[in-house]
Amino acid sequence: MTHSNRIAIVTGASRGLGLVIARVLGNRGYSLVIGGRDRGTLEAAAANLSRHASVVRPVAGDVTDPAVRAALIEAAMALGGLDVLVNNASELGGIGPLQVFDVPRFGRLFPVNVGAPMVLTQLALPLLVERRGLIVNITSDAATAAYPGWGPYGATKAALEVLTRTLAAELRDRGVSAVLVDPGDMRTRMHQEAFPGEDISDRPLPEVTIPFWNWLFDQDPQAVRGERFAAQQEDARWLQQV
Ligand SMILES: NC(=O)c1ccc[n+]([C@@H]2O[C@H](COP(=O)([O-])OP(=O)(O)OC[C@H]3O[C@@H](n4cnc5c(N)ncnc54)[C@H](OP(=O)(O)O)[C@@H]3O)[C@@H](O)[C@H]2O)c1
């Protein structure tokens, strides 16, 4: 059953890809719960998104903070439920060779990039089950390649990929679906952090992924369960929509 008041949580929606995904969902009639640490930036994003969505609830804070995760879920609950959970917030943790990689940074990256999406999924599950909802976990080509310097970040995304596929299989009987999306290189703050001081103006803005998102959110979540999509891939399924 499709509910008339569809609701989505998008973490890391204060800028970059997350803001674009939230805008797509808002334009499709979803009420939004959005996250990000910097309150000012998040509130500015919420003001911008209110031109696209009738309801936008910003929840400021770190996704590793249990109180913040609970507040994201409570905000969705207060709106009436949850159809889509987009685990987009992520950190790069610096680029550098593994031989000298600062071990405590591993300790930071895994809770942000892997632990938080998994705990948010656990918390969101009762709501998602009610609406046969969709979990979207944002991954990267760094999960499958072996780019020098990208080991720790890539390892978190590889872990996220295994866990997402496992979740998709485990949740089949409960009617909840999970997919992976590799958005491809995009001109965002994270990408600039990966290439400090370099001109990244040849990379496309995250808006390049909009045809994919419109296609994905048109699909029955059950029909895409467990798939891994490359949002910038030249794929007739979503490019025909432009
Ligand atoms: N850009 C690329 O080329 C590229 C390529 C492949 C995959 N990706 C993936 O795409 C997703 C979005 O990346 P992006 O490029 O749009 O990055 P971005 O511009 O740096 O945006 C990241 C967003 O996440 C939030 N965030 C970061 N750490 C957080 C934390 N610990 N708790 C809560 N919010 C947090 C940020 O806000 P605050 O800083 O205020 O918290 C911001 O809203 C990520 O999963 C990334 O791994 C990006």
The ligand as an ORCA input file, in Angstrom:
! r2SCAN-3c Opt
* xyz 0 1
  N      31.867     13.367     -3.989
  C      32.251     12.249     -4.597
  O      33.004     12.277     -5.585
  C      31.760     10.922     -4.099
  C      32.091      9.777     -4.827
  C      31.615      8.533     -4.381
  C      30.833      8.474     -3.250
  N      30.534      9.602     -2.545
  C      29.676      9.458     -1.362
  O      28.573     10.352     -1.506
  C      28.074     10.708     -0.197
  C      27.953     12.224     -0.103
  O      29.228     12.792     -0.248
  P      29.444     14.299     -0.738
  O      30.502     14.235     -1.743
  O      28.129     14.918     -1.018
  O      30.092     14.895      0.597
  P      29.988     16.324      1.300
  O      29.700     17.412      0.314
  O      31.184     16.431      2.143
  O      28.673     16.184      2.200
  C      28.657     15.311      3.292
  C      27.385     15.547      4.087
  O      27.384     14.658      5.211
  C      27.375     15.419      6.431
  N      28.198     14.685      7.389
  C      29.492     14.318      7.258
  N      29.906     13.661      8.345
  C      28.829     13.593      9.186
  C      28.635     13.045     10.457
  N      29.621     12.432     11.129
  N      27.410     13.154     11.022
  C      26.399     13.778     10.382
  N      26.537     14.314      9.166
  C      27.738     14.228      8.578
  C      27.920     16.795      6.040
  O      27.510     17.848      6.899
  P      28.431     18.291      8.184
  O      29.859     18.340      7.707
  O      27.874     19.626      8.607
  O      28.184     17.222      9.179
  C      27.285     16.960      4.659
  O      25.928     17.313      4.772
  C      29.055     10.093      0.797
  O      28.534      8.875      1.287
  C      30.297      9.825     -0.041
  O      31.075      8.796      0.502
  C      30.971     10.824     -2.949
*
